[in-house]
Amino acid sequence: MRDIEACSRAQQNKLYHMGVRDSIPRNPLSNASKVRDRCIYADFAPSLIQVARPHFSK
């Protein structure tokens, strides 16, 4: 969650143009992760790895 918070702060100008007006603090991220099923990440991770792999295999 620290990484998500740090990245959102680093890209705040881009996020602003996408409609995210404020930074994303850790507390709401933590609260959201408590109520969501972690199994969605099991489905999402392979897709994300497939997209990222060509960019990092060079």
N, C-alpha and C positions, 0 to 999 in steps of 0.2 A: 504494500500500500504506500510505502514511502516513495517507491519508484514512480508510481502513478501520480502521486502528488507532485513530486519533483518535475516530472515530464510535463505535467499540465501547467506548472508555473513557467517552465522554460518556453512553452509554446503558447503562452497566454494571448499574444496578438492574433495568432491563427485561430485559436478557440473563440476569441471574441467575434471574429467574422463569421464563425459557424453558429453563433447564437449563444455560446457559453460566456456569460458576462462576468462571472466571478471565478476565482480560483476554486479548486476542488479540495477541500480539507479532508484529512484522514478520517475523522469521526463519522461523517456520513458514509464513506466507503466501508468502514468497519461495520457500521450498523446494517448496511445493505447486504454485506457478505454473510451476516449472521442469519438472515431470513431467506436467502436464496439457496437452492439446491446446488451443491458443488458438481453434480453429475453433468451439468451443461458444459463445464470446462473439459470434461473427457471427450465430448463430441466436438468442441470448438478447437482444441489444441492441435489435433492432426491437420486440420485445414490451415491453421495459422502457420504451422511448421512447413507445410508444403509451399505456401506463398513465400515464406522468409528464406527457405533453404537456397534458392538460386542466387539470392542477393549476398549470401555469406559464404558461398562455396568457391568464390574466386580466389 
